[in-house]
Amino acid sequence: MILPRKEHGLRHYLTNRYWVIVIALFCAVLWGSAFPVLKVSYLELGILPDDRSAIIVFAGIRFFLAAILIFLLTVVGFQQSLKVRGTILPQLFLLGLLQISLQYFFFYNGLAHTSGMKAAILSSASTFFVVVLAHFAYCDDRLDFRKVLGLIAGLVGIILINSGQDFTLNFSWQGEGFMILSGLVSALGTILAKRISKEVHPFVLTGWQMLLGSLLLIAVGIPGVKPHTLVFSNKAVLLLVYSAFLSATAFSLWYAILKYNKAGEISVYKFMTPVSGAILSALLIPGERLTVNMFMALALVALGLIIVNYQRSVPKETLLRQGPY
């Protein structure tokens, strides 16, 4: 595939180790900010935790706007065609179903039934799932003692975050369970996106998955939306636009670096998602604060993420590798 000139220039940043770290951390912080933004959006719009239809439609609107932003950037900024081969469409539909429709069905509904800080930490489960799935999907990304140790640390952190001050289990399927399922679906989507990105421009891939996934969410949710449920104030509009922006930016940049780097290696930088998500939730969501349990769980999850993907050195040829493993 012949790359547009602008993408040739971008490839330097997408394969340079230090720029990859900066971009990955930036994406993680953007994703972390989604937790307080969405919780505050629910409050501003008056969406109740059990109003599943309104939650689904709100998610669909967000990703529909994000898809439009990505398409505009792709066409205007990169002069890249949005066309894809017909044989790729079934995979794009599947990716949209996994990464947008299913992941954010579980994510939005789970977030409505748990705290922003707890959700931020539980979201890290997706990274651990990626590491496990990569063991079966790629021949050079196998589990070893170091990765298993990191997985155990992360698992202990996830268990700890579901315990109360007296360390009794505090878990609900509609809240914490849905957040973990969201992580599993996200991991499956990451593996699929890695394969498709070899044939489709990362921004085109992101735009199509968001458009297809968002339309499905809206179609499923609209029939159940009650009159006067989604009435947007000026503040709610600003929050919606920001959430669409962060999705468009983070997904596009993440898929861009995913195209040129190992899924397991760049996923380590997602440790900043629960860290930034928990801190921003404590600062911005009324009634939420960091507790001793939160700090301990956050530290264990972040440590697990770092251990799982720590590399003493990353050869240049590894960063440039694009083929299947």
N, C-alpha and C positions, 0 to 999 in steps of 0.2 A: 504494500500500500504506500503510495506517495503522500508524504505529509505536507500540509500547507506550510509556507515559509514561517508563519508566526508560531506554528507548533514546533518547528525545528528549533526556534529560539527558546521556547518554553522547555524543551526537553533538557536543556542544560540544568534548569532549576529542578526538574522532576527526577533527575538522576544524580544530582550532587548531594552527597550525604547530609551536609549541614542544612541545605535548603529543604530537603525532604523532612528533616526533623522539625524545622520551623513551620512548614506547611502542615505537618501532621498535628503538631501541638495547637496551632491556630484553629484547625478543624475541631479538635477535641474541646477547646474552650467555647467555640461557637455552639457545639452540641450541648455542652454543659449549661449554657445560658438558656437553653430551651425549657428546662425544668421549671424555674421560677416564672418565666414568661408565660408558659401555658397554664400554670396554676393561677397566676394573676388574671389571665384571660378568662378562665372559668368563672372567677369571682366577678369580673367586670361584666360578663355577659349573663350572669345568673344561671349558668349551666349546672344542674344538679348532678351528683355523682352517678345516679342511676338513669339519667336521660341519655341512653346509649345512642339514639338516633341523632340528637343534636351534637354529641361529641364526635360521631363519625363524620357528619357533614362538615363540621368545623375543621376537622383534619383534612378532609377532601379539598375544601376551599384553600387551605394553606398550601397544599402541594400542587394544586392546579396553578395558583399564582407563581409558585416557585418554578414550575415547568415553563411558564411563559417567560419568566426572567432568564432562564437558562437558554431557551430558544433564541431570544433576542441577542444575548451575549454571543452565542455560537454563530449566528448569521451575520450580525453587524460587526462584532469584535474580531472574529476569526475567519469570516467569509467561508464558513464550513457548511456544506449542504446538510440538511436534516434527513435526507433520504437514506433508507437502509434496505438491504437486500430482503426480498420476501422470505427467504429461508431463515432469516434472523428473527422475524416477527414473533414466532411462537416463543422463542427464548425471552424476548423483551416482555411479552405478556406475562410469562412466568416470573420474570424478575420484578415487574411491577406489582404482581400479586404478592410476592414474598416481601420485597423491600418496602413497599408502601402500604398496600391494602391490609395484609395480615399483620405485618410488624406494627403498624401504627394503629390498627384496631386494638391489639393487645396493649400497646404503649399508652394510648390516650385513655382507654378505659381503666388500665391499671393505675395510671397517674391520678385519676379522679378518686381512687379508693385508697391512696396512700400518700405520705408526705413527699414533698419535693426532694428533700435530702435523702430519704430512704430510696426513692425511685432513682436518684442520681447514682447511688452506690450499686443498686441492683442492676442498673443498665450495663455495668461492667461485665456481667455474665456473658454478653455477646462476644467479648474478646476471648474469654476462656473457651467458649464453644468453637470459635474460629480455630484456635490452636489445636483442639482435639480433631475437628473435621479435616484440618490441613494434613494431619498425620495419615489419613486415609486417602486424601485427594492428591497429594504431591509426594513423589518419592524422595525428595531431599528436604522435607520439612517434618521429619519424624519426631515423635515424643521421645524424650530422654529423661534422665534423672532430674536434671535442672528444671525442665518444663513441668514435670510431675510435681516437684517441690513448689513451684510457683502456683500451679493449679490448686494444690492443697491449701496454700496460704490464702488464695482468693476465695476458696470455698469456705474456709473458717471465717473469713471476713463477712461473707454473704450470710452465713448462719448467725453470726454475732449481730448483724444489723437487724435481724428478725427477732432478736431477744429483747425483752424489756429491761428495766433497770435491775430487776431481780433475776435476769437471765432465764426467764421463762419464754417458751416459743410463742411468738406473736406473728401469725402468718395467715393470710386469707388468699384464696385462689383469685378472687376478683381484683385484688390489689397486687400483692407481692408475686403471686402466681402468674398473673398476666404479664408483669414486668419481666419475669424470667423467660416466659414463652416468647415475648417480644425479642429477647436476646437470642434465643435459639433460631427463630425465623430470620433475624438479621444476619446471623452467621451463615446460614444456608445461602442467603442472598449474596453475601460477600464472596463466597466460593464461586457462585454462578457468574457474578459480575466480573470476577477476575478472568474467567474464560471468555466472556463476550467482549471484554475490552480489548482483546487482541485483534478483533475484527471491526469494532465500532469505535469512533471517536468518543473519549470519555464524557465530554459534555453532551453529545448527542445521546449517548447511552443514558445519562442521568435524566435528561429532559424527557425522553420517551418513557422511561420507567415511572417517572413522577406523573406524567400526563395520564398514562394508562391506569396506574394505581389510584390516582385521585378521582378519576371519573367513576371507577368502580365503587369507591367509598361513597361518593355523592349519590350514585344511583341506588345503593343499598340503604342509605340513611334518609334520603328525602321523604319517602312515603310515611315515615314515622315521626317527622318533625312537627311539633305542635305550633299553632299560630302564635306569632309574637315571641317565639323562643329565641331566635338569633337576631336581636336588635343591637346593631353596632353603634356604640358611642365613639367619639373622636379618639379616646384612649384605646378602645378596643380595636379600632382600625389600625392605629399605630402599632399595637402589639401584633396584630395579624400580619402587617407588612414586614415587621422585623422578623417574625418567625418564618415567613416565606423567604426572606433574604438569607437568613442563616442556613436554611435548608438548601437553597440553590447554591450558595457559596461553598458550604462544607461538603456536600455530596459531590459537587463537581471537582473540587480540589482533591478530595479523597480518592475518587476514581482515577484521577489523573496520575497521582503517585502510585496507586495500586497497579496501574498498567505496567510500570517499569520496575516495581519492587515486590519482594515477597510479601504475601498477605500476613504471614506470621511475624515478620520483622517490623513492619510499620504499625501493626496493631498494638505494640507495647506503648506507643505514645497516647493511646486512648486512656491511659491512667489519669490524664488530666481532666477527662470528662466527669468522672464522679467527684474529683477534688473540686473543680470549679463549680460543678452543679450543686454540691452540698454547701459550699461557702456562699454562693449567690442566693441559694434558697433561704439560708439562714438570714441573709441581709435583706431580702426583698419580700419574702412571704410572711404575712402576719401570723404570729404564733409559733413560728418554727425557730428552733435554736439548736446549736451543736451540743451534744451531750458527750459524756465519757465513752459510752458505747459507740456513738457515731465516729468519734476520733479514732478509736481502736479499730473499728471495722474499716474505716477509710484507709488507715495506715496499712492494714493487712491486704486489702484489695490492691492498693497502689504497689505495695511490695511484690505481691504475686504477679501483677502485670509486668513489672520490671524484670523479675527473675525469669519469667516464662520466655521472654524474647531477648534477654541480654546477649549481646555478641561482643567478643573481645575485639574483633576486627571484621569489617565487611569488605571483601574484595571488590574492586571496581567492576569486574566482569559480572558479579552477582547483581549489582545495582542496574546494570544495563540489560540483564537477561529478560527476554519477553516471551520466550516459548513455553510450552507446557512442561511441568516438572516431571 
